[in-house]
Amino acid sequence: MKAMGHTDIVIKISETGWPLKGDPNQAGATVEKAALCNGNLLCRIEEQEGTPANPTVPIDVYVFALSNEDLKPCPTSERNYGLYYPNGTPVYNIGLQGYLPQLNYSVSSVNVFSY
């Protein structure tokens, strides 16, 4: 990109993550690997590191996904990227508990989250 004259491009990672389980032919989809991937990602975010070309410019990262998508019609791995179970408890600990408010979820005719 630099060779083409594009030196002021802002980098944003729109989706990243690792599935915590998958179909039998998806051997790499495990809780341990998901925790390692997302834990290392959190460390990179906390370090506010940029790219090698712009190391002092932090990259915005959006983790996929907050919770699993159990009803999604697709392979098992695509439904299991969540950091949290639907009840708000973490699937695995990567250190986010200190950053997030306690969520109280109630099921009614209208779904309501309260902090």
Long-range contacts (C-beta under 8 A, 24 or more apart in sequence): 2-53, 7-53, 10-57, 11-50, 11-51, 11-54, 11-57, 11-59, 11-60, 12-59, 12-60, 12-61, 12-62, 13-59, 13-60, 13-61, 13-62, 14-62, 15-62, 15-63, 15-64, 16-41, 16-61, 16-62, 16-63, 16-64, 17-63, 17-64, 17-65, 17-81, 18-81, 19-76, 19-77, 19-78, 19-80, 19-81, 20-80, 20-81, 20-82, 20-91, 20-92, 21-76, 21-77, 21-80, 22-75, 22-76, 22-77, 22-80, 23-75, 23-76, 23-77, 26-75, 26-76, 26-77, 29-76, 29-77, 29-80, 31-91, 31-92, 34-81, 34-91, 34-92, 35-92, 35-93, 35-94, 38-63, 38-83, 38-92, 38-94, 39-94, 39-95, 42-94, 42-95, 42-96
